[in-house]
Amino acid sequence: MARLPRLTLPGFAHHVIQRGNNRQAIFASTADYQAMLDLLEVNARKFGVAIHAYVLMSNHFHLLTTPQTQAGLPQMMQALGRRYVRYFNDAQQRTGTLWEGRYKSTLIQSERYLLACMGYIDLNPVRAGLVAMPGDYPWSSYAHYTGLRTDKLITPHALMWELGNTPFAREAAYAELVRVGINPAQQADLTAAALRGWALGEPDFVADLQKKTERRVSKRTAGRLPGGPKNS
């Protein structure tokens, strides 16, 4: 069966996961993490992709983005992947692939899942046992949203403004959101949707998305999706 193209639509939030080949390390030093952030900033700006949240783990990374164009996110990820591999191979005096195939991604319903996805991303280092508190981890967007530092890579999503009327109120609200965490069902949904490439949202949201693309946006067995192509 032919592999489906990625689901990418401009103006919608996308959760992206890129893993190292065989779960091998993709960062070996502080300089490597910083190189990835620098490349992300350059290529996000070049290809018109807003980065709302991120975390760089030792063998994978997550992004929460909104592309301005249909091709923006794939172009950014292709350029990022190629340039970082070149950098990393030179730094480590190695050759060959670094990534576990192509990146995984899904389109999410912002009103329902965006803040949960941000918390999911920023809690990765805590779930992995690397730190006790998300603010102790230097390679995520958490510090930006809680006022610990200003991160020029980050473009806040419009929903962040609804957390409070002042920067302090928004920072406190986001810190509390992450402290409470997300429930296991949300965590499972966010992971599965990104890895499988199906849109994540309420039925009406998913049905409306299907009208915007010929690519299937949700799993189905047989028959025909409203607004979509016939099953083949």
Beta strands, then each sheet from edge to edge (+ up, - down):
strand 1: 13-19
strand 2: 49-56
strand 3: 60-67
strand 4: 104-108
sheet 1: 2+ 3- 1+ 4-
end
